[in-house]
Amino acid sequence: MLPCPFWAQEAAAPEAKFVPPGLAPGDQIDVRMFDFPDIGGGPLHLHVAEDGSLHLPYAGKVPVEGMSPAAVERAIEGSLVEKGIVKRPTVSVDVVSAVNMTVQVLGEVKSPKALPIYAPAPVSFIMGQVGGITGLASHHLTILHHSEQMPTSLEYDPDSPSPATLNAMVQPGDILNVSRLGVYFVAGEVNRPGIFPLGGAINVGTASPTVGGIGVTNNLTLLQALAQAGGVTAIAKRSKMHILRTVNGKREEIIVDQLKLSNGEVADPLIHADDIIYVPSSYIRLQTNNIFSTAISSVYAAGELKNY
């Protein structure tokens, strides 16, 4: 009989079965022992000791390292029965914090936290538990696996999520990180100064984020950035707009004439992450505006005097 080809052996190999991780020293659990009124009925707040055991009233020292919550319940109940204290004890165990039984969700999510899970869960479930991504999030997710598996990189678009991303499995002990989109700063004589993502969709300074027409892209230009900030004010010095940029630890300054820019006489510069766009005020425009305002006020006052 001919031996089975290697490729056939690989195709026929069963998928590795998931082995749930167990408790480890330092993990915190709540134990309820319902057969002992003197305990008070409330949970016992316990930590797994360095030797991987729990120390409980009546049950004594119970080894629990590597066990699931259900297995810990059975172990405590077994200890009570073995000691002849209760024939049919009832015990419940809730995990408060456990390195191997949680998924750490970090980065640009609305509610970063450690989620307790005891079996693999899809990305869609994990993201739902943390409220989704923030306005400063990129669409790049990274899963750092607790096992020796290489990190998994995913593209997550909440407006048009792919089934492959939504169904990607996250296992207990993994770390899921949502990277941040680069931001830029706009200050000075603009209508909405603030911090903006390079995607141009969210104004962090506003109470209710609004969607702009630029789309999520890193190819943001100065004119587009100014549009996201609501445009310049009436007293802006448009001939000398400043882009402050840090390159190799040194601050560089780029002066842009918006008048020439709007006329197409100079190229519209690209905005980089952490750029500061500063629009100074024009002394001449400010004085002209003050004179105009004073004239209007004088005309209004003269008109009021005629009514007396």
Disulfide bonds with the S-S distance in Angstrom:
none
